[in-house]
Amino acid sequence: MIDEGLAREITTKYCRARRQQQRRRFWRDVTKAVVAASAGALALIVLIVVLSACSTTPRPPAETGARFTATPTPVRLTPPAPTTTQRATQTPPSASPVAVVSGTRYAPPPERRQPLPTTSSAPTTTPPPTTTPPPPPPVVVADPPDVDVNVSYPNCTAVKAAGKAPIHKGEPGYRKGLDRDGDGTACDK
């Protein structure tokens, strides 16, 4: 039989090891949760900072020491008096408002106006229309003939039977064994 003291000691050691293992798992899980929560909080803070930097609300201009009134004073420009000339007269543009803020004038950009046609006795010539040359025809590349690059002949009789004699150096089927005199042409005799 097993001694009771020995059984108790084994059970105690086993239980102690099991509790230590459970504690390690617990603290490992707690650490993971804390790290994940910290990362989430950091991401939220970064998002808030970025969004606040991209705010669309206008900010007041920085003061430079002198105080200016920010109320614009509208000023109307009067159009020039029409004059009578030989040329066609142009209708005056409507007066556009100009704002004056603290001594500086701010006006909208001027409108672009088309020049008025003038009447003249000289005949007008229109330049000949420019023609672009037609694009060159597409280059058609013919497919190379079906040539077996890896062709090999055992002797000149087989070359002549295939109708390929003579074979020059660089052509499919040429090899030094078929060129007796070494002049670069195989099966020439």
C-alpha positions as CSV (number, residue, x, y, z in Angstrom):
1,M,0.0,0.0,0.0
2,I,0.9,3.6,-0.5
3,D,2.0,5.5,2.6
4,E,-0.5,8.3,3.4
5,G,2.2,10.9,4.0
6,L,3.7,10.1,0.6
7,A,0.3,10.4,-1.1
8,R,-0.4,13.7,0.6
9,E,3.0,15.0,-0.4
10,I,2.5,14.0,-4.1
11,T,-1.0,15.5,-4.1
12,T,0.3,18.8,-2.5
13,K,3.1,19.1,-5.1
14,Y,0.7,18.4,-7.9
15,C,-1.8,20.9,-6.7
16,R,0.9,23.5,-6.1
17,A,2.3,23.1,-9.6
18,R,-1.3,23.3,-11.0
19,R,-2.0,26.6,-9.1
20,Q,1.3,28.1,-10.3
21,Q,0.4,27.2,-13.9
22,Q,-3.1,28.8,-13.5
23,R,-1.6,32.0,-12.0
24,R,0.8,32.3,-15.0
25,R,-2.0,31.9,-17.5
26,F,-4.1,34.4,-15.6
27,W,-1.4,37.1,-15.5
28,R,-0.5,36.4,-19.1
29,D,-4.1,36.9,-20.1
30,V,-4.3,40.1,-18.0
31,T,-1.1,41.4,-19.6
32,K,-2.5,40.8,-23.1
33,A,-5.8,42.6,-22.2
34,V,-3.9,45.6,-20.8
35,V,-1.7,45.9,-23.9
36,A,-4.7,45.6,-26.2
37,A,-6.6,48.3,-24.2
38,S,-3.6,50.6,-24.2
39,A,-3.2,50.2,-28.0
40,G,-6.9,50.9,-28.5
41,A,-6.8,54.0,-26.3
42,L,-3.7,55.2,-28.1
43,A,-5.3,54.8,-31.5
44,L,-8.4,56.7,-30.2
45,I,-6.2,59.6,-29.0
46,V,-4.3,59.8,-32.3
47,L,-7.7,59.8,-34.2
48,I,-9.0,62.6,-32.0
49,V,-5.8,64.7,-32.6
50,V,-5.9,64.1,-36.3
51,L,-9.6,65.0,-36.6
52,S,-9.2,68.1,-34.5
53,A,-6.3,69.3,-36.7
54,C,-8.5,68.8,-39.8
55,S,-11.3,70.9,-38.4
56,T,-13.2,73.0,-41.0
57,T,-14.2,75.8,-38.6
58,P,-12.6,79.1,-39.6
59,R,-10.2,80.4,-37.1
60,P,-9.9,84.2,-36.3
61,P,-6.8,85.9,-37.7
62,A,-4.0,86.4,-35.3
63,E,-3.9,89.9,-33.9
64,T,-0.8,91.9,-34.7
65,G,-1.0,94.6,-32.0
66,A,-3.3,97.1,-33.9
67,R,-7.0,96.5,-33.7
68,F,-9.0,96.6,-37.0
69,T,-12.6,96.6,-37.5
70,A,-13.8,93.5,-39.4
71,T,-16.9,95.0,-40.9
72,P,-16.5,95.5,-44.6
73,T,-17.7,98.8,-46.1
74,P,-19.3,98.3,-49.5
75,V,-18.2,100.8,-52.1
76,R,-19.9,101.1,-55.5
77,L,-17.8,102.0,-58.5
78,T,-19.5,104.2,-61.1
79,P,-19.1,103.1,-64.7
80,P,-17.4,105.5,-67.1
81,A,-19.6,107.8,-69.2
82,P,-20.3,106.3,-72.6
83,T,-18.6,108.0,-75.5
84,T,-19.6,108.0,-79.1
85,T,-17.1,106.6,-81.5
86,Q,-17.0,104.9,-84.9
87,R,-16.4,101.6,-83.2
88,A,-19.1,99.5,-81.7
89,T,-19.7,100.6,-78.1
90,Q,-19.5,98.2,-75.3
91,T,-22.1,98.1,-72.7
92,P,-20.6,99.0,-69.3
93,P,-20.4,96.2,-66.8
94,S,-22.6,96.3,-63.8
95,A,-20.8,97.8,-60.9
96,S,-19.4,95.1,-58.7
97,P,-19.1,95.6,-55.0
98,V,-15.7,96.3,-53.5
99,A,-15.1,95.7,-49.8
100,V,-12.8,98.0,-47.9
101,V,-11.4,96.5,-44.7
102,S,-9.1,98.6,-42.6
103,G,-7.8,100.7,-45.5
104,T,-7.1,97.8,-47.9
105,R,-9.4,97.3,-50.9
106,Y,-10.5,93.8,-51.7
107,A,-12.3,93.5,-55.1
108,P,-13.4,90.4,-57.1
109,P,-11.1,89.5,-60.0
110,P,-11.9,91.3,-63.2
111,E,-14.0,89.5,-65.8
112,R,-12.4,88.5,-69.0
113,R,-14.0,90.3,-71.9
114,Q,-14.0,89.3,-75.6
115,P,-12.7,92.0,-77.9
116,L,-15.4,93.6,-79.9
117,P,-15.3,93.0,-83.7
118,T,-14.1,96.0,-85.6
119,T,-15.4,97.0,-89.0
120,S,-12.6,97.4,-91.6
121,S,-12.5,97.5,-95.3
122,A,-9.7,95.0,-95.6
123,P,-10.8,91.5,-96.6
124,T,-10.3,88.9,-94.0
125,T,-8.4,85.8,-95.0
126,T,-8.8,82.6,-93.1
127,P,-5.7,80.5,-92.8
128,P,-5.9,77.1,-94.5
129,P,-6.9,74.3,-92.2
130,T,-4.0,72.4,-90.9
131,T,-4.1,68.7,-91.7
132,T,-2.3,66.1,-89.8
133,P,-0.7,63.4,-91.8
134,P,-2.3,60.0,-91.4
135,P,-0.6,57.7,-89.0
136,P,1.8,55.2,-90.6
137,P,0.3,51.8,-91.4
138,P,0.8,49.3,-88.7
139,V,3.9,47.1,-89.0
140,V,2.9,43.5,-89.6
141,V,5.4,41.0,-88.5
142,A,5.0,37.7,-90.1
143,D,5.2,34.6,-87.8
144,P,8.5,32.8,-88.4
145,P,8.0,29.5,-90.3
146,D,7.6,26.5,-88.1
147,V,11.2,25.4,-87.8
148,D,12.2,22.8,-85.3
149,V,15.3,24.3,-83.6
150,N,16.1,21.0,-81.8
151,V,16.3,18.9,-85.0
152,S,19.1,16.5,-85.2
153,Y,20.2,14.2,-88.0
154,P,22.2,11.0,-87.5
155,N,24.0,11.3,-90.8
156,C,24.1,13.1,-94.2
157,T,21.8,10.4,-95.7
158,A,19.0,11.5,-93.3
159,V,19.7,15.2,-94.1
160,K,19.4,14.5,-97.9
161,A,16.3,12.3,-97.3
162,A,14.6,15.2,-95.4
163,G,15.5,17.6,-98.3
164,K,17.6,19.9,-96.1
165,A,21.0,19.4,-97.6
166,P,23.3,21.3,-97.5
167,I,23.1,22.7,-93.9
168,H,25.0,25.8,-93.1
169,K,26.5,26.7,-89.7
170,G,23.8,28.3,-87.5
171,E,20.9,26.5,-89.2
172,P,18.8,23.9,-87.3
173,G,20.4,20.5,-87.6
174,Y,24.0,21.6,-88.2
175,R,26.7,20.0,-86.2
176,K,30.4,19.5,-86.6
177,G,30.0,15.8,-87.0
178,L,28.2,16.3,-90.3
179,D,30.7,18.9,-91.6
180,R,33.7,16.8,-92.8
181,D,36.0,19.5,-94.1
182,G,35.1,22.1,-91.4
183,D,34.1,24.9,-93.9
184,G,30.7,25.6,-92.2
185,T,28.6,23.7,-94.6
186,A,27.5,20.2,-93.7
187,C,26.5,17.5,-96.1
188,D,27.7,19.5,-99.1
189,K,29.1,16.6,-101.0
